[in-house]
Amino acid sequence: MAVLLHTVCLTIRSQTLAAEPCLVVGLIAGIRKVLVVTAEAESPSGGMSKGSICPSWRG
């Protein structure tokens, strides 16, 4: 995650984006993880509700 953050900072400074596939995938995965953690923290049932899309997932 630190490597991605460093790359994003360099990109912002130089104002050019060389969108390599691994960079794009890493950014999407990082954003997704933040959203999942935030949603689980706000859920009163600890992230697993009765109507969950994938109830067998424990990640």
Summary of the structure (lengths in Angstrom):
residues: 59
radius of gyration: 15.9
end to end distance: 18.5
largest distance: 47.7
contacts: 92
relative contact order: 0.09
helix: 59%
strand: 0%
